[in-house]
Amino acid sequence: MGKVESYQDLEVWKQAKDLVRHIYELTKGFPKEEQFGLINQLRRAAVSIPSNIAEGCGRNHFKDSIQLFFISRGSLYDVETQILFAANLKYISKEELNQTLADLKSCKRLLMDLLTTIKAKVLKILAR
Protein backbone atom coordinates (compact mmCIF):
# COMPACT_ATOMS: atom_id res chain seq x y z
CA MET A 1 0.00 0.00 0.00
CA GLY A 2 1.28 3.47 -0.87
CA LYS A 3 1.61 6.40 1.49
CA VAL A 4 -1.66 7.78 2.80
CA GLU A 5 -1.69 11.55 2.43
CA SER A 6 -5.44 12.06 2.66
CA TYR A 7 -8.56 10.19 3.69
CA GLN A 8 -9.21 9.95 -0.06
CA ASP A 9 -6.25 7.56 -0.28
CA LEU A 10 -7.86 5.10 2.12
CA GLU A 11 -9.36 2.04 0.45
CA VAL A 12 -12.20 1.99 3.00
CA TRP A 13 -13.15 5.57 2.08
CA LYS A 14 -13.03 4.74 -1.64
CA GLN A 15 -15.27 1.70 -1.20
CA ALA A 16 -17.66 3.61 1.06
CA LYS A 17 -17.89 6.37 -1.57
CA ASP A 18 -18.70 3.73 -4.22
CA LEU A 19 -21.31 2.28 -1.87
CA VAL A 20 -23.04 5.68 -1.73
CA ARG A 21 -23.30 5.75 -5.53
CA HIS A 22 -24.60 2.17 -5.50
CA ILE A 23 -27.27 2.99 -2.90
CA TYR A 24 -28.40 6.07 -4.82
CA GLU A 25 -28.73 4.02 -8.02
CA LEU A 26 -30.50 1.20 -6.21
CA THR A 27 -33.03 3.48 -4.51
CA LYS A 28 -34.01 5.14 -7.80
CA GLY A 29 -36.16 2.07 -8.42
CA PHE A 30 -38.00 2.23 -5.08
CA PRO A 31 -41.67 3.25 -4.99
CA LYS A 32 -42.30 7.01 -4.86
CA GLU A 33 -44.07 6.66 -1.50
CA GLU A 34 -40.69 5.70 0.00
CA GLN A 35 -39.15 9.07 -0.96
CA PHE A 36 -39.29 10.35 2.61
CA GLY A 37 -39.05 6.92 4.19
CA LEU A 38 -36.67 4.14 3.26
CA ILE A 39 -35.02 6.00 0.36
CA ASN A 40 -34.11 8.95 2.57
CA GLN A 41 -32.97 6.70 5.43
CA LEU A 42 -30.78 4.56 3.19
CA ARG A 43 -29.18 7.48 1.41
CA ARG A 44 -28.45 9.40 4.62
CA ALA A 45 -26.95 6.35 6.32
CA ALA A 46 -24.83 5.56 3.24
CA VAL A 47 -23.52 9.13 2.98
CA SER A 48 -22.67 9.01 6.68
CA ILE A 49 -20.14 6.21 6.15
CA PRO A 50 -17.48 7.99 4.06
CA SER A 51 -18.34 11.34 5.66
CA ASN A 52 -17.48 10.11 9.16
CA ILE A 53 -14.32 8.43 7.89
CA ALA A 54 -13.23 11.74 6.36
CA GLU A 55 -14.11 13.68 9.51
CA GLY A 56 -12.30 11.15 11.67
CA CYS A 57 -9.17 11.60 9.59
CA GLY A 58 -9.40 15.35 10.11
CA ARG A 59 -9.45 15.22 13.89
CA ASN A 60 -6.39 15.96 15.99
CA HIS A 61 -7.03 13.36 18.67
CA PHE A 62 -7.09 9.59 18.28
CA LYS A 63 -10.08 9.34 20.61
CA ASP A 64 -12.17 11.63 18.39
CA SER A 65 -11.05 9.79 15.26
CA ILE A 66 -11.88 6.38 16.70
CA GLN A 67 -15.32 7.59 17.81
CA LEU A 68 -16.11 8.83 14.29
CA PHE A 69 -14.90 5.58 12.75
CA PHE A 70 -17.27 3.70 15.08
CA ILE A 71 -20.11 6.01 14.00
CA SER A 72 -19.24 5.10 10.41
CA ARG A 73 -19.37 1.44 11.39
CA GLY A 74 -22.81 1.97 12.91
CA SER A 75 -23.98 3.53 9.66
CA LEU A 76 -22.77 0.43 7.79
CA TYR A 77 -25.06 -1.64 10.01
CA ASP A 78 -27.92 0.83 9.43
CA VAL A 79 -27.55 0.42 5.67
CA GLU A 80 -27.35 -3.36 6.03
CA THR A 81 -30.59 -3.46 8.04
CA GLN A 82 -32.39 -1.12 5.66
CA ILE A 83 -31.26 -3.13 2.63
CA LEU A 84 -32.68 -6.24 4.27
CA PHE A 85 -35.98 -4.35 4.71
CA ALA A 86 -35.88 -3.32 1.05
CA ALA A 87 -35.38 -6.94 0.00
CA ASN A 88 -38.17 -8.09 2.30
CA LEU A 89 -40.47 -5.52 0.71
CA LYS A 90 -39.37 -6.76 -2.75
CA TYR A 91 -37.91 -3.36 -3.70
CA ILE A 92 -34.63 -5.03 -4.72
CA SER A 93 -33.79 -8.40 -6.24
CA LYS A 94 -31.93 -11.18 -4.49
CA GLU A 95 -28.91 -10.44 -6.71
CA GLU A 96 -28.95 -6.75 -5.72
CA LEU A 97 -29.27 -7.75 -2.08
CA ASN A 98 -26.34 -10.17 -2.27
CA GLN A 99 -24.12 -7.65 -4.08
CA THR A 100 -24.93 -4.90 -1.59
CA LEU A 101 -24.34 -7.19 1.38
CA ALA A 102 -20.96 -8.21 -0.09
CA ASP A 103 -20.02 -4.54 -0.54
CA LEU A 104 -21.05 -3.80 3.04
CA LYS A 105 -19.04 -6.74 4.35
CA SER A 106 -15.95 -5.51 2.52
CA CYS A 107 -16.37 -1.99 3.95
CA LYS A 108 -16.83 -3.39 7.46
CA ARG A 109 -13.64 -5.42 7.15
CA LEU A 110 -11.62 -2.47 5.86
CA LEU A 111 -12.98 -0.18 8.55
CA MET A 112 -12.10 -2.67 11.28
CA ASP A 113 -8.60 -2.95 9.78
CA LEU A 114 -8.30 0.85 10.01
CA LEU A 115 -9.49 0.83 13.62
CA THR A 116 -7.04 -1.95 14.50
CA THR A 117 -4.18 0.00 12.92
CA ILE A 118 -5.06 3.20 14.79
CA LYS A 119 -5.47 1.39 18.10
CA ALA A 120 -2.04 -0.21 17.61
CA LYS A 121 -0.53 3.24 16.99
CA VAL A 122 -2.17 4.59 20.15
CA LEU A 123 -0.83 1.68 22.22
CA LYS A 124 2.63 2.20 20.76
CA ILE A 125 2.54 5.88 21.72
CA LEU A 126 1.29 5.08 25.23
CA ALA A 127 4.01 2.47 25.71
CA ARG A 128 6.77 5.07 25.27
TORKOL-4160 file (C-alpha; in steps of 0.2 Angstrom, whole numbers, padded with zeros to 4 digits, m for minus):
128
<pt num="1" X="0000" Y="0000" Z="0000"/>
<pt num="2" X="0006" Y="0017" Z="m0004"/>
<pt num="3" X="0008" Y="0032" Z="0007"/>
<pt num="4" X="m0008" Y="0039" Z="0014"/>
<pt num="5" X="m0008" Y="0058" Z="0012"/>
<pt num="6" X="m0027" Y="0060" Z="0013"/>
<pt num="7" X="m0043" Y="0051" Z="0018"/>
<pt num="8" X="m0046" Y="0050" Z="0000"/>
<pt num="9" X="m0031" Y="0038" Z="m0001"/>
<pt num="10" X="m0039" Y="0026" Z="0011"/>
<pt num="11" X="m0047" Y="0010" Z="0002"/>
<pt num="12" X="m0061" Y="0010" Z="0015"/>
<pt num="13" X="m0066" Y="0028" Z="0010"/>
<pt num="14" X="m0065" Y="0024" Z="m0008"/>
<pt num="15" X="m0076" Y="0009" Z="m0006"/>
<pt num="16" X="m0088" Y="0018" Z="0005"/>
<pt num="17" X="m0089" Y="0032" Z="m0008"/>
<pt num="18" X="m0093" Y="0019" Z="m0021"/>
<pt num="19" X="m0107" Y="0011" Z="m0009"/>
<pt num="20" X="m0115" Y="0028" Z="m0009"/>
<pt num="21" X="m0116" Y="0029" Z="m0028"/>
<pt num="22" X="m0123" Y="0011" Z="m0028"/>
<pt num="23" X="m0136" Y="0015" Z="m0014"/>
<pt num="24" X="m0142" Y="0030" Z="m0024"/>
<pt num="25" X="m0144" Y="0020" Z="m0040"/>
<pt num="26" X="m0153" Y="0006" Z="m0031"/>
<pt num="27" X="m0165" Y="0017" Z="m0023"/>
<pt num="28" X="m0170" Y="0026" Z="m0039"/>
<pt num="29" X="m0181" Y="0010" Z="m0042"/>
<pt num="30" X="m0190" Y="0011" Z="m0025"/>
<pt num="31" X="m0208" Y="0016" Z="m0025"/>
<pt num="32" X="m0211" Y="0035" Z="m0024"/>
<pt num="33" X="m0220" Y="0033" Z="m0007"/>
<pt num="34" X="m0203" Y="0029" Z="0000"/>
<pt num="35" X="m0196" Y="0045" Z="m0005"/>
<pt num="36" X="m0196" Y="0052" Z="0013"/>
<pt num="37" X="m0195" Y="0035" Z="0021"/>
<pt num="38" X="m0183" Y="0021" Z="0016"/>
<pt num="39" X="m0175" Y="0030" Z="0002"/>
<pt num="40" X="m0171" Y="0045" Z="0013"/>
<pt num="41" X="m0165" Y="0034" Z="0027"/>
<pt num="42" X="m0154" Y="0023" Z="0016"/>
<pt num="43" X="m0146" Y="0037" Z="0007"/>
<pt num="44" X="m0142" Y="0047" Z="0023"/>
<pt num="45" X="m0135" Y="0032" Z="0032"/>
<pt num="46" X="m0124" Y="0028" Z="0016"/>
<pt num="47" X="m0118" Y="0046" Z="0015"/>
<pt num="48" X="m0113" Y="0045" Z="0033"/>
<pt num="49" X="m0101" Y="0031" Z="0031"/>
<pt num="50" X="m0087" Y="0040" Z="0020"/>
<pt num="51" X="m0092" Y="0057" Z="0028"/>
<pt num="52" X="m0087" Y="0051" Z="0046"/>
<pt num="53" X="m0072" Y="0042" Z="0039"/>
<pt num="54" X="m0066" Y="0059" Z="0032"/>
<pt num="55" X="m0071" Y="0068" Z="0048"/>
<pt num="56" X="m0061" Y="0056" Z="0058"/>
<pt num="57" X="m0046" Y="0058" Z="0048"/>
<pt num="58" X="m0047" Y="0077" Z="0051"/>
<pt num="59" X="m0047" Y="0076" Z="0069"/>
<pt num="60" X="m0032" Y="0080" Z="0080"/>
<pt num="61" X="m0035" Y="0067" Z="0093"/>
<pt num="62" X="m0035" Y="0048" Z="0091"/>
<pt num="63" X="m0050" Y="0047" Z="0103"/>
<pt num="64" X="m0061" Y="0058" Z="0092"/>
<pt num="65" X="m0055" Y="0049" Z="0076"/>
<pt num="66" X="m0059" Y="0032" Z="0083"/>
<pt num="67" X="m0077" Y="0038" Z="0089"/>
<pt num="68" X="m0081" Y="0044" Z="0071"/>
<pt num="69" X="m0075" Y="0028" Z="0064"/>
<pt num="70" X="m0086" Y="0019" Z="0075"/>
<pt num="71" X="m0101" Y="0030" Z="0070"/>
<pt num="72" X="m0096" Y="0026" Z="0052"/>
<pt num="73" X="m0097" Y="0007" Z="0057"/>
<pt num="74" X="m0114" Y="0010" Z="0065"/>
<pt num="75" X="m0120" Y="0018" Z="0048"/>
<pt num="76" X="m0114" Y="0002" Z="0039"/>
<pt num="77" X="m0125" Y="m0008" Z="0050"/>
<pt num="78" X="m0140" Y="0004" Z="0047"/>
<pt num="79" X="m0138" Y="0002" Z="0028"/>
<pt num="80" X="m0137" Y="m0017" Z="0030"/>
<pt num="81" X="m0153" Y="m0017" Z="0040"/>
<pt num="82" X="m0162" Y="m0006" Z="0028"/>
<pt num="83" X="m0156" Y="m0016" Z="0013"/>
<pt num="84" X="m0163" Y="m0031" Z="0021"/>
<pt num="85" X="m0180" Y="m0022" Z="0024"/>
<pt num="86" X="m0179" Y="m0017" Z="0005"/>
<pt num="87" X="m0177" Y="m0035" Z="0000"/>
<pt num="88" X="m0191" Y="m0040" Z="0012"/>
<pt num="89" X="m0202" Y="m0028" Z="0004"/>
<pt num="90" X="m0197" Y="m0034" Z="m0014"/>
<pt num="91" X="m0190" Y="m0017" Z="m0018"/>
<pt num="92" X="m0173" Y="m0025" Z="m0024"/>
<pt num="93" X="m0169" Y="m0042" Z="m0031"/>
<pt num="94" X="m0160" Y="m0056" Z="m0022"/>
<pt num="95" X="m0145" Y="m0052" Z="m0034"/>
<pt num="96" X="m0145" Y="m0034" Z="m0029"/>
<pt num="97" X="m0146" Y="m0039" Z="m0010"/>
<pt num="98" X="m0132" Y="m0051" Z="m0011"/>
<pt num="99" X="m0121" Y="m0038" Z="m0020"/>
<pt num="100" X="m0125" Y="m0024" Z="m0008"/>
<pt num="101" X="m0122" Y="m0036" Z="0007"/>
<pt num="102" X="m0105" Y="m0041" Z="0000"/>
<pt num="103" X="m0100" Y="m0023" Z="m0003"/>
<pt num="104" X="m0105" Y="m0019" Z="0015"/>
<pt num="105" X="m0095" Y="m0034" Z="0022"/>
<pt num="106" X="m0080" Y="m0028" Z="0013"/>
<pt num="107" X="m0082" Y="m0010" Z="0020"/>
<pt num="108" X="m0084" Y="m0017" Z="0037"/>
<pt num="109" X="m0068" Y="m0027" Z="0036"/>
<pt num="110" X="m0058" Y="m0012" Z="0029"/>
<pt num="111" X="m0065" Y="m0001" Z="0043"/>
<pt num="112" X="m0061" Y="m0013" Z="0056"/>
<pt num="113" X="m0043" Y="m0015" Z="0049"/>
<pt num="114" X="m0042" Y="0004" Z="0050"/>
<pt num="115" X="m0047" Y="0004" Z="0068"/>
<pt num="116" X="m0035" Y="m0010" Z="0073"/>
<pt num="117" X="m0021" Y="0000" Z="0065"/>
<pt num="118" X="m0025" Y="0016" Z="0074"/>
<pt num="119" X="m0027" Y="0007" Z="0090"/>
<pt num="120" X="m0010" Y="m0001" Z="0088"/>
<pt num="121" X="m0003" Y="0016" Z="0085"/>
<pt num="122" X="m0011" Y="0023" Z="0101"/>
<pt num="123" X="m0004" Y="0008" Z="0111"/>
<pt num="124" X="0013" Y="0011" Z="0104"/>
<pt num="125" X="0013" Y="0029" Z="0109"/>
<pt num="126" X="0006" Y="0025" Z="0126"/>
<pt num="127" X="0020" Y="0012" Z="0129"/>
<pt num="128" X="0034" Y="0025" Z="0126"/>
